[in-house]
Amino acid sequence: MSMKNRHVLGEAVRHLILIILALYTLAPLLFLFVNAFKSNNEIIASPVALPEHWTLQYIKTAMEAINFGKALGLTFIITFFSILLLVIVSSFAAWAMVRSKTILSNIVFLCFTAAMLVPFQSLMYPLLSVFEKMGLKNVQGLILMYGGFGLSMSVFLYHGFIKSVPASLEEAAVLDGANLFQMFFKVVFPLLKGTTVTVIVLNGMWIWNDYLLPFLVIGNKTGSKTLTLELYFAKLTSGQYGNPWELIFPAVFVTIIPIIILYIFLQKYIVAGVSEGAVKM
């Protein structure tokens, strides 16, 4: 076999493997999409078959069952302000640690990175007890929790990339009369676009889809449920909305659509941002 034929065969094998992996990854989404348009009887009879009739009725019913509009708004507010808090605090903290160049800053950074290894379950009950005593078992407290738990990874990503930002840019800004905050937000922060998008997407997917923290902090409070909580409690009371499968599949489908759209538009920045933050350590 000639070298050219070997190259063509190797490329074909690689593409075949990638196609198989892509189908394996997309199969759950395709399964969810197909069954979101089917009745309970159709799902039970043949869960992998296409719907006999494509109708939006099941999706409409599911959106009513999970109070989609109100839950979507609350989930967006929690995700937006949690990410805003994470981006501002973690980027500024990472910049301060990089530019400090002291033993203390290195120790603080090591504490941030070590925090990524601490499981949430080990802190769950003490943290909830403290927040309850402070009157923060509400949406505001939930945002603070997300900001705290996402801080370690975000600082790690920002810290690695900020090391590659020339300090001479900041020195020039100081000579032009910029103060500390102007120097960071007008000179340094615009250079962190790739890492910032990565932090937004990774934390956004986690916060949007999270069930445990909203359940522990908000619980079954009337009018204060995220999409995942609405989905859970609607499932418990699914008898009043029809059979459970024709509620669960379309409800899950409409719940994940916003975060999928965000990921599709920002996916090209993710790999670049992770490599920028990790390789340049």
C-alpha positions as CSV (number, residue, x, y, z in Angstrom):
1,M,0.0,0.0,0.0
2,S,1.4,3.4,-1.0
3,M,2.0,6.2,1.4
4,K,-0.9,8.2,-0.1
5,N,-3.4,5.3,0.3
6,R,-2.3,4.9,3.9
7,H,-2.9,8.5,4.6
8,V,-6.4,8.4,3.0
9,L,-7.2,5.2,4.9
10,G,-6.0,6.8,8.2
11,E,-8.1,9.9,7.6
12,A,-11.2,7.8,6.8
13,V,-10.7,5.8,10.0
14,R,-10.3,9.0,12.1
15,H,-13.4,10.5,10.5
16,L,-15.4,7.3,11.1
17,I,-14.4,7.3,14.8
18,L,-15.3,11.0,15.2
19,I,-18.7,10.3,13.5
20,I,-19.4,7.4,15.9
21,L,-18.4,9.6,18.9
22,A,-20.6,12.4,17.7
23,L,-23.6,10.2,17.3
24,Y,-23.0,8.6,20.7
25,T,-22.8,12.1,22.3
26,L,-25.9,13.4,20.4
27,A,-28.0,10.3,20.9
28,P,-29.5,11.4,24.3
29,L,-30.5,14.8,22.8
30,L,-32.0,13.2,19.8
31,F,-33.9,10.8,22.0
32,L,-35.2,13.7,24.1
33,F,-36.2,15.7,21.0
34,V,-38.1,12.9,19.4
35,N,-40.0,12.0,22.6
36,A,-40.9,15.6,23.4
37,F,-43.5,15.4,20.6
38,K,-45.1,12.1,21.4
39,S,-47.9,10.9,23.7
40,N,-47.3,8.6,26.7
41,N,-48.6,5.6,24.7
42,E,-46.3,6.3,21.8
43,I,-43.3,6.7,24.1
44,I,-44.0,3.4,25.9
45,A,-44.7,1.5,22.6
46,S,-41.6,2.7,20.8
47,P,-39.4,5.2,22.4
48,V,-36.9,5.5,19.5
49,A,-39.5,5.8,16.7
50,L,-40.5,9.2,15.2
51,P,-43.9,10.7,16.3
52,E,-46.9,9.7,14.3
53,H,-48.1,13.3,14.4
54,W,-45.8,16.3,15.1
55,T,-47.6,18.5,17.5
56,L,-46.6,21.2,20.0
57,Q,-49.4,20.4,22.4
58,Y,-47.2,18.3,24.7
59,I,-44.6,21.1,24.9
60,K,-47.3,23.7,25.5
61,T,-48.8,21.6,28.3
62,A,-45.3,21.0,29.8
63,M,-44.5,24.8,29.8
64,E,-47.8,25.5,31.7
65,A,-47.0,22.7,34.2
66,I,-43.6,24.1,35.0
67,N,-44.6,27.8,34.9
68,F,-42.0,28.2,32.2
69,G,-42.1,32.0,31.9
70,K,-41.7,32.8,35.6
71,A,-39.2,29.9,36.2
72,L,-37.2,31.0,33.2
73,G,-37.0,34.6,34.4
74,L,-35.9,33.5,37.9
75,T,-33.3,31.0,36.5
76,F,-31.9,33.7,34.2
77,I,-31.7,36.2,37.1
78,I,-29.8,33.8,39.3
79,T,-27.5,32.7,36.5
80,F,-26.8,36.2,35.3
81,F,-25.9,37.7,38.6
82,S,-24.0,34.7,39.8
83,I,-21.8,34.8,36.7
84,L,-21.4,38.6,36.9
85,L,-20.2,38.2,40.5
86,L,-17.9,35.3,39.5
87,V,-16.4,37.2,36.5
88,I,-15.7,40.5,38.4
89,V,-14.4,38.9,41.6
90,S,-12.3,36.1,40.1
91,S,-10.7,38.2,37.4
92,F,-9.8,41.0,39.8
93,A,-8.5,38.5,42.4
94,A,-6.4,36.6,39.9
95,W,-4.9,39.8,38.5
96,A,-4.0,41.0,42.1
97,M,-2.4,37.6,42.9
98,V,-0.4,37.6,39.6
99,R,0.9,41.2,40.0
100,S,1.6,40.8,43.7
101,K,4.4,38.3,43.3
102,T,4.7,37.6,47.1
103,I,4.7,34.3,49.0
104,L,1.3,35.2,50.5
105,S,-0.2,35.6,47.0
106,N,1.1,32.2,46.0
107,I,-0.3,30.7,49.2
108,V,-3.7,32.3,48.5
109,F,-3.7,31.0,44.9
110,L,-2.8,27.5,46.1
111,C,-5.8,27.7,48.5
112,F,-8.0,28.6,45.6
113,T,-6.8,25.7,43.5
114,A,-7.0,23.3,46.5
115,A,-10.6,24.4,47.0
116,M,-11.5,22.7,43.7
117,L,-10.8,19.4,45.3
118,V,-13.2,19.9,48.2
119,P,-16.6,18.2,47.6
120,F,-19.7,20.2,48.1
121,Q,-21.3,17.5,50.3
122,S,-18.6,18.0,53.0
123,L,-19.7,21.7,53.3
124,M,-23.4,21.4,52.6
125,Y,-24.9,21.2,56.1
126,P,-22.6,23.7,57.9
127,L,-23.0,26.2,55.0
128,L,-26.8,25.9,55.0
129,S,-26.8,26.3,58.7
130,V,-24.8,29.5,58.6
131,F,-26.8,31.0,55.7
132,E,-30.1,30.2,57.6
133,K,-28.9,32.0,60.7
134,M,-28.0,35.0,58.5
135,G,-31.4,35.0,56.8
136,L,-29.9,34.1,53.4
137,K,-31.8,31.0,52.5
138,N,-33.3,32.9,49.5
139,V,-32.4,33.9,46.0
140,Q,-29.8,36.4,47.1
141,G,-28.1,33.7,49.3
142,L,-28.2,31.3,46.4
143,I,-26.4,33.8,44.2
144,L,-23.7,34.2,46.8
145,M,-23.3,30.5,47.1
146,Y,-22.8,30.1,43.4
147,G,-20.3,32.9,43.5
148,G,-18.4,31.2,46.2
149,F,-18.4,27.7,44.8
150,G,-17.5,28.8,41.3
151,L,-14.7,31.1,42.4
152,S,-11.8,28.6,42.6
153,M,-12.0,27.3,39.0
154,S,-12.6,30.8,37.6
155,V,-9.6,32.2,39.5
156,F,-7.5,29.3,38.2
157,L,-8.4,30.0,34.6
158,Y,-7.9,33.8,34.9
159,H,-4.6,33.4,36.8
160,G,-3.0,31.3,34.1
161,F,-3.9,33.8,31.3
162,I,-3.1,37.0,33.1
163,K,0.5,35.8,33.5
164,S,0.9,36.3,29.7
165,V,-0.4,40.0,29.8
166,P,2.6,42.4,29.7
167,A,2.9,44.5,32.9
168,S,4.2,47.3,30.6
169,L,0.6,48.0,29.5
170,E,-0.5,48.7,33.1
171,E,2.6,50.9,33.6
172,A,1.7,52.9,30.6
173,A,-1.9,53.3,31.9
174,V,-0.5,54.6,35.3
175,L,1.6,57.2,33.5
176,D,-1.5,58.3,31.7
177,G,-3.2,58.9,35.1
178,A,-5.3,55.8,35.4
179,N,-6.3,54.6,38.9
180,L,-6.3,51.0,40.0
181,F,-9.8,50.2,38.7
182,Q,-9.4,52.0,35.4
183,M,-6.1,50.2,34.8
184,F,-7.8,46.8,35.3
185,F,-11.2,47.3,33.6
186,K,-10.0,49.4,30.7
187,V,-6.6,47.8,30.0
188,V,-6.4,44.3,31.4
189,F,-10.0,43.0,31.4
190,P,-10.6,43.6,27.7
191,L,-7.6,41.3,27.0
192,L,-9.3,38.4,28.9
193,K,-12.2,37.9,26.4
194,G,-11.5,34.3,25.7
195,T,-11.1,33.3,29.3
196,T,-14.1,35.3,30.3
197,V,-16.3,33.5,27.8
198,T,-15.0,30.2,29.0
199,V,-15.9,31.1,32.6
200,I,-19.3,32.3,31.5
201,V,-20.1,29.1,29.6
202,L,-18.8,26.6,32.1
203,N,-20.4,28.3,35.1
204,G,-23.5,29.1,33.2
205,M,-24.2,25.5,32.2
206,W,-23.6,24.4,35.8
207,I,-25.8,27.0,37.4
208,W,-28.6,26.8,34.9
209,N,-28.9,23.0,35.2
210,D,-28.2,22.7,38.9
211,Y,-30.8,21.1,41.1
212,L,-29.2,20.4,44.5
213,L,-28.4,24.0,45.6
214,P,-31.8,25.5,44.6
215,F,-33.6,22.6,46.3
216,L,-31.6,23.1,49.5
217,V,-31.8,26.9,49.6
218,I,-35.1,27.7,48.0
219,G,-37.0,24.5,48.3
220,N,-40.8,24.6,47.6
221,K,-41.3,28.3,48.1
222,T,-44.2,29.6,46.2
223,G,-43.2,31.7,43.2
224,S,-39.5,31.1,43.8
225,K,-38.6,28.1,41.8
226,T,-35.9,27.6,39.1
227,L,-36.6,25.5,36.0
228,T,-35.1,22.4,37.5
229,L,-37.1,22.8,40.7
230,E,-40.3,23.4,38.7
231,L,-39.5,20.3,36.7
232,Y,-39.0,18.2,39.9
233,F,-42.2,19.4,41.6
234,A,-44.3,19.1,38.4
235,K,-43.1,15.5,38.1
236,L,-44.4,14.8,41.6
237,T,-47.8,16.2,40.7
238,S,-47.9,15.0,37.1
239,G,-51.3,13.3,37.6
240,Q,-53.1,16.6,37.1
241,Y,-51.3,17.3,33.8
242,G,-51.6,13.8,32.2
243,N,-49.3,10.9,32.0
244,P,-45.8,11.6,33.4
245,W,-43.6,10.8,30.3
246,E,-45.5,13.2,28.0
247,L,-44.8,15.8,30.6
248,I,-41.2,15.0,31.5
249,F,-39.7,14.8,28.0
250,P,-41.0,18.1,26.7
251,A,-40.4,19.8,30.0
252,V,-36.8,18.8,30.0
253,F,-36.5,19.7,26.4
254,V,-37.7,23.3,26.9
255,T,-35.6,23.6,30.0
256,I,-32.3,22.9,28.3
257,I,-32.9,24.9,25.1
258,P,-31.6,28.3,26.4
259,I,-28.3,26.9,27.6
260,I,-27.8,24.8,24.4
261,I,-28.2,28.0,22.4
262,L,-25.7,29.8,24.5
263,Y,-23.2,27.0,24.1
264,I,-23.6,26.9,20.3
265,F,-22.9,30.6,20.0
266,L,-19.9,30.6,22.3
267,Q,-18.4,27.1,21.8
268,K,-15.5,28.3,19.7
269,Y,-14.1,30.3,22.7
270,I,-14.3,27.4,25.2
271,V,-11.3,25.3,24.1
272,A,-9.2,28.4,23.5
273,G,-10.1,29.9,26.9
274,V,-9.3,26.7,28.8
275,S,-6.0,26.3,27.0
276,E,-5.1,29.9,27.6
277,G,-5.8,29.6,31.3
278,A,-4.2,26.2,31.9
279,V,-1.2,26.1,29.5
280,K,0.3,29.4,30.6
281,M,0.5,28.5,34.2
